[in-house]
């Protein structure tokens, strides 16, 4: 971010406004640092609403883990002490590390997120401003008013009036759902086919569906159930949210961005992968591939075990049966979603008849559910990736494919590599790499630290429905 001392405004480096004099510019690492230094957000380039930094999702250190947890709403729900408890560090250690690197502590980072959530609600709904203050995580109307005024140089009422004058605010209905339509920005290029194709094709009936060109799914959020519809456009992803509790907005948006890997820096990833002559043609053909992730790490772990050594269709069928029996009901007036994915506690109560699969896999699922239920496996946004690999790999019946797939899709590790995956092996063979685990693993070192993205390009060499946007509804 660039702060302009003569105007008190901070901008994106690419802001189209008239460049200020160099002597008046100061550089700041984050929007939160700019706001803490007293700068207001530029009304033209809106730096507060820019895509999140890809650095926080890539990094596995303390600051990266802390930023992922803050984005998932931990500070808003549990305070800085709750954040410290999750990370296993003292409050002072976390404050020092974040101040050193970001120029702002966890409270300032969380406050910047609350301010952006408030602006979204002010501009896209006609909710009373008192409800907006609560929904965006502010503890009082006064704190809400002060934050909006400081960050945007406008009062909440002025923000709403400016947007209403352009006819962009939407109302809310009297149903149990609070509805919002948002634009989720991303860094171009963005190739949506494999992400949306994968999510739609592997979707669990009742929990996910592809309807009218949109990926839809239920969300299990801190304040209650939610439903999201996601659809790609050339310059953003449209998100239509229905929430039980508007205070879940920040968490819901964060999880949707994570699901679609929208905070990736595709130019950096593609440039690194294109250095390998084997991958270069694939990268040039479809730049901007993302990794399809998850909105719930516990759900992903269970689904990966259900999908071991079976077809996509069989995995969907197994998961759908469990959802129909043990998932909590959800009322979806806009489609065919019926349930939340059942948690491990519910599945531990399931009898043998609920698992139409070999005995060994059934016992693997139960062992995994016990590990998930007692918290031995950290499934939070700030999980230590190496530790999570060790805990998951120690579960009987879980091997490298499941561990690396979980690291890729749940932990967001950019360098995860399920080298024994059949699709990866077939693609590697087509590229002239011998189909032997050690040979494939050795060849993959050229793609580090972006092997998760290399996998997306390898998978795309096959003619599988997960590689393209569905032409028909899938429920």
NULO-434071 format. One record per residue (C-alpha): residue number from 1; chain; x, y, z. Coordinates in Angstrom, 3 decimals. Layout:
<rs>
NUM; A; X; Y; Z
...
</rs>
This chain:
<rs>
1; A; 0.000; 0.000; 0.000
2; A; 1.122; 3.584; -0.613
3; A; 0.188; 6.274; 1.888
4; A; 0.173; 9.901; 0.780
5; A; 1.086; 12.144; 3.710
6; A; -0.175; 15.336; 2.078
7; A; -3.723; 13.988; 1.668
8; A; -3.934; 11.354; 4.402
9; A; -5.101; 8.761; 1.859
10; A; -3.694; 5.302; 1.093
11; A; -3.967; 3.611; -2.307
12; A; -3.069; 0.507; -4.228
13; A; 0.226; 0.906; -6.126
14; A; -1.803; 0.684; -9.362
15; A; -4.239; 3.485; -8.456
16; A; -5.152; 5.510; -11.605
17; A; -5.281; 8.799; -9.670
18; A; -2.695; 11.496; -10.371
19; A; 0.600; 10.297; -8.853
20; A; 1.639; 12.255; -5.749
21; A; 5.089; 13.705; -5.270
22; A; 7.617; 11.112; -4.174
23; A; 8.526; 13.027; -1.020
24; A; 4.926; 12.677; 0.198
25; A; 4.727; 8.880; -0.228
26; A; 5.207; 6.285; 2.461
27; A; 4.965; 2.555; 1.862
28; A; 2.948; 0.304; 4.160
29; A; 2.741; -3.510; 4.117
30; A; -1.023; -3.868; 4.688
31; A; -4.301; -1.966; 4.684
32; A; -4.438; -2.456; 8.451
33; A; -1.027; -0.803; 8.845
34; A; -2.193; 2.132; 6.724
35; A; -5.343; 2.521; 8.789
36; A; -3.385; 2.270; 12.050
37; A; -1.114; 5.053; 10.782
38; A; -4.148; 7.295; 10.267
39; A; -4.564; 6.987; 6.471
40; A; -8.006; 6.746; 4.871
41; A; -8.858; 4.397; 2.013
42; A; -8.859; 5.897; -1.484
43; A; -12.405; 6.102; -2.901
44; A; -11.176; 5.460; -6.425
45; A; -9.035; 2.312; -6.192
46; A; -10.607; 1.017; -2.938
47; A; -7.448; -0.624; -1.549
48; A; -9.369; -2.006; 1.428
49; A; -11.357; -4.249; -0.938
50; A; -8.415; -5.653; -2.920
51; A; -7.850; -9.430; -3.073
52; A; -6.070; -10.821; -0.033
53; A; -2.321; -11.229; -0.040
54; A; -1.298; -14.592; -1.501
55; A; 1.623; -14.617; 0.925
56; A; -0.518; -15.503; 3.939
57; A; -1.952; -18.627; 2.348
58; A; 1.475; -19.819; 1.161
59; A; 3.429; -19.260; 4.336
60; A; 3.479; -21.919; 7.045
61; A; 5.105; -19.783; 9.761
62; A; 3.500; -18.031; 12.732
63; A; 2.433; -14.881; 10.887
64; A; 0.942; -16.821; 7.974
65; A; -1.016; -19.102; 10.315
66; A; -2.181; -16.117; 12.375
67; A; -3.424; -14.275; 9.296
68; A; -5.427; -17.297; 8.138
69; A; -7.056; -17.609; 11.559
70; A; -7.859; -13.889; 11.702
71; A; -9.461; -14.167; 8.262
72; A; -11.587; -17.019; 9.606
73; A; -12.891; -14.767; 12.386
74; A; -11.007; -16.175; 15.390
75; A; -10.110; -12.756; 16.843
76; A; -13.690; -11.515; 16.418
77; A; -15.035; -14.573; 18.256
78; A; -12.323; -15.357; 20.820
79; A; -10.111; -12.279; 21.007
80; A; -6.331; -12.134; 20.732
81; A; -6.002; -14.532; 23.666
82; A; -8.048; -17.072; 21.707
83; A; -5.759; -16.578; 18.715
84; A; -2.697; -17.104; 20.910
85; A; -4.213; -20.251; 22.400
86; A; -4.851; -21.708; 18.931
87; A; -1.285; -21.005; 17.833
88; A; 0.454; -22.079; 21.040
89; A; 2.280; -18.768; 21.493
90; A; 1.902; -15.911; 23.970
91; A; -0.072; -12.807; 23.057
92; A; 3.132; -10.780; 23.287
93; A; 5.003; -13.067; 20.869
94; A; 2.203; -12.824; 18.296
95; A; 1.907; -9.050; 18.666
96; A; 5.669; -8.651; 18.201
97; A; 5.832; -10.897; 15.129
98; A; 2.893; -9.234; 13.387
99; A; 3.996; -5.696; 14.192
100; A; 7.445; -6.480; 12.837
101; A; 6.205; -7.855; 9.520
102; A; 2.839; -6.195; 8.957
103; A; 3.065; -2.913; 10.786
104; A; -0.114; -3.797; 12.674
105; A; -1.165; -6.215; 15.391
106; A; -3.956; -8.801; 15.293
107; A; -6.592; -6.387; 16.627
108; A; -5.820; -3.853; 13.879
109; A; -5.888; -6.571; 11.215
110; A; -9.248; -7.831; 12.487
111; A; -10.586; -4.267; 12.690
112; A; -9.691; -3.677; 9.034
113; A; -11.647; -6.796; 8.131
114; A; -14.627; -5.648; 10.162
115; A; -14.570; -2.276; 8.433
116; A; -14.680; -3.926; 5.003
117; A; -17.528; -6.207; 6.098
118; A; -19.397; -3.160; 7.367
119; A; -18.943; -1.384; 4.053
120; A; -20.251; -4.430; 2.185
121; A; -23.379; -4.583; 4.343
122; A; -23.946; -0.823; 4.178
123; A; -23.711; -0.787; 0.390
124; A; -25.468; -4.041; -0.504
125; A; -28.367; -4.201; 1.964
126; A; -30.940; -1.918; 3.558
127; A; -30.330; -3.385; 7.010
128; A; -30.584; -0.832; 9.833
129; A; -27.128; 0.483; 10.620
130; A; -27.323; -0.839; 14.174
131; A; -27.712; -4.341; 12.751
132; A; -24.855; -3.707; 10.350
133; A; -22.620; -2.799; 13.307
134; A; -23.456; -6.056; 15.058
135; A; -23.222; -8.181; 11.921
136; A; -19.781; -6.834; 11.008
137; A; -18.402; -7.665; 14.457
138; A; -18.259; -4.280; 16.209
139; A; -18.980; -4.296; 19.929
140; A; -20.776; -0.951; 19.913
141; A; -22.390; 1.580; 17.578
142; A; -19.765; 4.120; 18.596
143; A; -16.865; 1.845; 17.593
144; A; -18.639; 1.095; 14.321
145; A; -19.176; 4.771; 13.483
146; A; -15.613; 5.721; 14.396
147; A; -14.054; 2.913; 12.366
148; A; -16.091; 3.624; 9.228
149; A; -15.376; 7.358; 9.480
150; A; -11.637; 6.798; 9.975
151; A; -11.214; 4.207; 7.237
152; A; -13.492; 5.624; 4.548
153; A; -13.702; 9.331; 5.460
154; A; -17.506; 9.014; 5.342
155; A; -20.105; 8.220; 7.950
156; A; -22.111; 5.006; 7.548
157; A; -25.133; 7.063; 6.485
158; A; -23.093; 8.883; 3.839
159; A; -21.750; 5.582; 2.479
160; A; -25.259; 4.226; 2.169
161; A; -26.617; 7.374; 0.581
162; A; -23.822; 7.428; -2.006
163; A; -24.498; 3.840; -3.028
164; A; -28.289; 4.201; -2.954
165; A; -27.961; 7.151; -5.296
166; A; -26.561; 4.749; -7.886
167; A; -29.307; 2.198; -7.240
168; A; -26.946; -0.524; -6.003
169; A; -28.279; -1.312; -2.523
170; A; -30.448; -4.379; -2.088
171; A; -33.139; -5.009; 0.465
172; A; -33.510; -7.981; 2.726
173; A; -36.586; -10.128; 3.095
174; A; -38.398; -11.265; 6.201
175; A; -37.447; -14.943; 5.755
176; A; -35.062; -16.682; 8.191
177; A; -32.306; -16.138; 5.636
178; A; -30.406; -12.869; 5.350
179; A; -29.374; -12.506; 1.704
180; A; -26.381; -10.754; 0.174
181; A; -24.852; -10.571; -3.286
182; A; -21.123; -9.899; -3.384
183; A; -18.300; -9.638; -5.896
184; A; -15.244; -11.689; -4.950
185; A; -12.234; -10.157; -6.742
186; A; -9.215; -12.141; -7.874
187; A; -5.885; -11.636; -9.566
188; A; -5.994; -12.382; -13.277
189; A; -5.628; -14.706; -15.013
190; A; -8.240; -17.001; -13.534
191; A; -9.133; -20.272; -15.259
192; A; -12.330; -21.415; -13.534
193; A; -13.054; -24.634; -15.417
194; A; -11.127; -27.132; -13.305
195; A; -12.071; -25.536; -9.963
196; A; -15.798; -25.335; -10.628
197; A; -15.754; -28.546; -12.653
198; A; -14.118; -30.444; -9.809
199; A; -16.418; -29.048; -7.124
200; A; -19.547; -29.714; -9.169
201; A; -18.623; -33.198; -10.359
202; A; -17.510; -34.449; -6.957
203; A; -20.290; -32.638; -5.089
204; A; -22.118; -34.563; -2.358
205; A; -25.885; -34.790; -3.013
206; A; -27.828; -32.677; -0.548
207; A; -24.752; -30.643; 0.408
208; A; -23.630; -29.462; -3.048
209; A; -25.131; -29.030; -6.490
210; A; -24.549; -27.370; -9.853
211; A; -27.698; -25.488; -10.844
212; A; -28.247; -22.903; -13.590
213; A; -24.526; -22.400; -14.118
214; A; -23.758; -21.944; -10.420
215; A; -22.011; -24.034; -7.822
216; A; -24.191; -24.143; -4.712
217; A; -23.480; -25.615; -1.297
218; A; -24.450; -25.478; 2.363
219; A; -22.125; -23.913; 4.927
220; A; -21.722; -24.821; 8.600
221; A; -20.817; -21.435; 10.116
222; A; -20.242; -20.313; 13.724
223; A; -23.652; -18.612; 13.932
224; A; -25.671; -21.246; 12.072
225; A; -26.268; -22.676; 8.636
226; A; -25.619; -20.820; 5.396
227; A; -26.003; -21.358; 1.665
228; A; -23.747; -19.931; -1.031
229; A; -24.048; -19.773; -4.807
230; A; -20.803; -19.123; -6.682
231; A; -20.498; -18.330; -10.371
232; A; -17.479; -17.132; -12.364
233; A; -17.452; -13.965; -14.465
234; A; -14.542; -12.457; -16.442
235; A; -13.386; -10.129; -13.643
236; A; -14.810; -11.549; -10.418
237; A; -16.709; -14.432; -8.872
238; A; -20.278; -13.628; -7.944
239; A; -21.295; -14.888; -4.511
240; A; -24.948; -14.999; -3.485
241; A; -25.087; -15.739; 0.224
242; A; -27.968; -16.704; 2.464
243; A; -26.991; -16.562; 6.132
244; A; -28.781; -17.426; 9.339
245; A; -26.659; -14.863; 11.187
246; A; -25.181; -11.865; 9.376
247; A; -22.283; -11.877; 11.830
248; A; -21.010; -14.862; 9.819
249; A; -20.442; -12.725; 6.718
250; A; -16.686; -12.286; 7.158
251; A; -16.154; -15.985; 7.869
252; A; -18.365; -17.036; 4.941
253; A; -16.523; -14.791; 2.488
254; A; -13.139; -15.959; 3.773
255; A; -14.108; -19.611; 3.346
256; A; -15.487; -19.045; -0.150
257; A; -12.285; -17.311; -1.203
258; A; -10.298; -20.202; 0.269
259; A; -12.518; -22.753; -1.494
260; A; -11.794; -21.219; -4.913
261; A; -8.172; -20.251; -4.133
262; A; -8.941; -16.653; -5.083
263; A; -5.995; -15.150; -3.214
264; A; -3.464; -17.022; -5.341
265; A; -0.850; -15.057; -7.317
266; A; -1.239; -16.855; -10.680
267; A; 1.512; -14.955; -12.464
268; A; 4.115; -16.051; -9.918
269; A; 2.901; -19.654; -9.989
270; A; 2.695; -19.881; -13.785
271; A; 6.084; -18.245; -14.297
272; A; 7.758; -20.779; -12.002
273; A; 6.039; -23.828; -13.534
274; A; 6.685; -22.645; -17.091
275; A; 10.432; -22.906; -16.465
276; A; 10.046; -26.673; -16.848
277; A; 9.853; -27.494; -20.586
278; A; 7.511; -30.411; -19.826
279; A; 4.939; -28.221; -18.084
280; A; 5.423; -25.037; -20.110
281; A; 2.980; -26.017; -22.925
282; A; 0.308; -26.907; -20.364
283; A; 0.724; -23.614; -18.522
284; A; 0.604; -21.596; -21.756
285; A; -2.584; -23.400; -22.792
286; A; -4.526; -22.539; -19.630
287; A; -2.812; -19.999; -17.361
288; A; -4.357; -19.147; -14.035
289; A; -5.394; -22.566; -12.776
290; A; -6.383; -22.694; -9.113
291; A; -6.555; -25.512; -6.567
292; A; -10.103; -26.607; -5.610
293; A; -10.139; -26.547; -1.820
294; A; -12.803; -26.891; 0.861
295; A; -14.928; -24.832; 3.250
296; A; -14.594; -27.451; 6.007
297; A; -11.371; -29.353; 6.689
298; A; -13.087; -32.029; 8.781
299; A; -15.499; -32.706; 5.945
300; A; -12.634; -32.949; 3.462
301; A; -10.737; -35.479; 5.571
302; A; -13.779; -37.756; 5.782
303; A; -14.567; -37.410; 2.080
304; A; -11.021; -38.277; 1.068
305; A; -11.202; -41.551; 2.972
306; A; -14.610; -42.286; 1.433
307; A; -13.001; -41.724; -1.969
308; A; -10.045; -44.034; -1.484
309; A; -9.723; -46.452; -4.415
310; A; -13.258; -45.872; -5.716
311; A; -14.725; -43.860; -8.583
312; A; -15.986; -40.299; -8.249
313; A; -19.546; -41.559; -8.623
314; A; -19.129; -44.184; -5.885
315; A; -17.597; -41.637; -3.502
316; A; -20.539; -39.276; -4.088
317; A; -22.990; -42.097; -3.434
318; A; -21.310; -43.142; -0.154
319; A; -21.135; -39.566; 1.104
320; A; -24.705; -38.808; 0.004
321; A; -26.075; -41.716; 2.047
322; A; -24.290; -40.531; 5.169
323; A; -25.501; -36.974; 4.611
324; A; -29.131; -38.080; 4.160
325; A; -29.057; -39.995; 7.443
326; A; -26.792; -37.971; 9.718
327; A; -26.596; -34.446; 8.275
328; A; -28.517; -31.615; 9.927
329; A; -31.471; -30.442; 7.788
330; A; -31.325; -27.157; 5.888
331; A; -34.225; -25.405; 4.156
332; A; -33.157; -24.288; 0.673
333; A; -35.936; -22.346; -1.076
334; A; -33.686; -21.744; -4.091
335; A; -32.691; -25.290; -5.001
336; A; -32.148; -28.862; -3.910
337; A; -29.794; -28.511; -0.963
338; A; -31.098; -30.340; 2.092
339; A; -28.349; -30.944; 4.656
340; A; -25.101; -29.895; 6.254
341; A; -22.306; -32.437; 5.995
342; A; -22.345; -34.533; 9.192
343; A; -19.579; -33.983; 11.703
344; A; -17.349; -36.773; 13.026
345; A; -19.334; -36.942; 16.265
346; A; -22.480; -37.880; 14.349
347; A; -20.689; -40.455; 12.192
348; A; -19.267; -42.174; 15.265
349; A; -22.861; -43.096; 16.117
350; A; -23.444; -44.726; 12.718
351; A; -23.912; -48.481; 12.583
352; A; -22.082; -50.839; 10.240
353; A; -25.035; -50.815; 7.839
354; A; -24.375; -47.133; 7.096
355; A; -21.006; -47.910; 5.513
356; A; -21.349; -49.873; 2.271
357; A; -17.640; -50.465; 1.919
358; A; -14.892; -52.879; 2.975
359; A; -14.493; -53.403; 6.726
360; A; -10.983; -51.949; 6.744
361; A; -12.125; -48.658; 5.209
362; A; -15.074; -48.480; 7.580
363; A; -12.687; -48.805; 10.515
364; A; -10.403; -46.185; 8.965
365; A; -13.317; -43.738; 8.855
366; A; -14.154; -44.440; 12.479
367; A; -10.525; -44.017; 13.550
368; A; -10.361; -40.738; 11.642
369; A; -13.617; -39.503; 13.183
370; A; -12.239; -40.193; 16.669
371; A; -9.112; -38.189; 15.861
372; A; -11.248; -35.350; 14.511
373; A; -13.761; -35.421; 17.362
374; A; -11.146; -35.252; 20.122
375; A; -9.223; -32.455; 18.374
376; A; -6.001; -34.406; 17.898
377; A; -5.945; -33.216; 14.276
378; A; -5.970; -29.412; 14.102
379; A; -8.412; -28.576; 11.304
380; A; -8.400; -24.812; 11.833
381; A; -7.230; -22.299; 9.257
382; A; -4.011; -21.859; 11.225
383; A; -3.051; -25.533; 11.471
384; A; 0.626; -26.447; 11.423
385; A; 0.954; -28.305; 8.108
386; A; 3.788; -30.620; 9.119
387; A; 2.093; -31.593; 12.362
388; A; -1.224; -32.187; 10.595
389; A; 0.489; -34.482; 8.095
390; A; 1.990; -36.528; 10.922
391; A; -1.285; -36.870; 12.845
392; A; -3.309; -37.792; 9.763
393; A; -0.681; -40.217; 8.480
394; A; -0.701; -42.054; 11.816
395; A; -4.367; -43.061; 11.398
396; A; -4.514; -46.750; 10.356
397; A; -5.552; -47.086; 6.715
398; A; -4.483; -43.585; 5.682
399; A; -1.532; -43.423; 3.320
400; A; 0.454; -40.805; 1.374
401; A; -2.284; -40.173; -1.229
402; A; -4.828; -39.164; 1.425
403; A; -2.294; -37.160; 3.425
404; A; -1.052; -35.172; 0.419
405; A; -4.546; -34.656; -0.972
406; A; -5.620; -33.307; 2.423
407; A; -2.563; -31.050; 2.561
408; A; -3.435; -29.692; -0.884
409; A; -7.168; -29.171; -0.455
410; A; -7.666; -28.585; 3.269
411; A; -4.364; -27.160; 4.508
412; A; -3.749; -25.111; 1.353
413; A; -0.147; -26.281; 1.068
414; A; 1.013; -24.991; -2.340
415; A; 3.654; -27.737; -2.531
416; A; 1.555; -30.806; -1.696
417; A; 2.052; -33.644; -4.159
418; A; -0.100; -36.814; -4.272
419; A; 2.340; -38.538; -6.602
420; A; 0.586; -41.919; -6.410
421; A; -2.673; -40.480; -7.757
422; A; -3.774; -42.339; -10.892
423; A; -4.436; -39.141; -12.859
424; A; -1.002; -37.767; -11.969
425; A; 0.678; -41.036; -12.997
426; A; -1.132; -41.168; -16.351
427; A; -0.244; -37.544; -17.098
428; A; 3.370; -38.050; -16.038
429; A; 3.626; -41.038; -18.369
430; A; 2.258; -38.936; -21.226
431; A; 4.967; -36.352; -20.547
432; A; 7.650; -39.020; -20.849
433; A; 8.199; -39.547; -17.106
434; A; 8.579; -43.190; -16.140
435; A; 5.605; -44.477; -14.145
436; A; 7.490; -45.285; -10.966
437; A; 6.836; -43.491; -7.653
438; A; 10.477; -42.556; -7.064
439; A; 10.918; -41.293; -10.623
440; A; 7.723; -39.195; -10.512
441; A; 8.657; -37.789; -7.094
442; A; 12.129; -36.899; -8.364
443; A; 10.724; -35.204; -11.489
444; A; 8.291; -33.199; -9.347
445; A; 11.116; -31.431; -7.504
446; A; 11.429; -29.146; -10.555
447; A; 7.931; -27.827; -9.793
448; A; 8.588; -26.846; -6.185
449; A; 7.268; -24.909; -4.332
450; A; 4.115; -25.025; -6.498
451; A; 3.484; -28.748; -6.939
452; A; -0.199; -28.440; -5.937
453; A; -0.678; -26.254; -9.015
454; A; 1.381; -28.578; -11.189
455; A; -1.071; -31.330; -10.214
456; A; -3.948; -29.240; -11.593
457; A; -2.194; -28.995; -14.952
458; A; -1.414; -32.724; -14.944
459; A; -5.008; -33.647; -14.142
460; A; -6.226; -31.394; -16.943
461; A; -4.436; -33.499; -19.572
462; A; -7.122; -36.168; -19.154
463; A; -10.604; -36.051; -20.630
464; A; -12.440; -36.073; -17.317
465; A; -15.587; -34.137; -16.479
466; A; -13.845; -32.529; -13.494
467; A; -11.766; -30.499; -15.975
468; A; -14.657; -28.514; -17.470
469; A; -17.684; -26.514; -16.442
470; A; -20.775; -28.762; -16.357
471; A; -23.273; -28.367; -19.188
472; A; -26.149; -29.827; -17.162
473; A; -27.430; -29.423; -13.640
474; A; -25.857; -31.830; -11.137
475; A; -27.595; -32.524; -7.856
</rs>
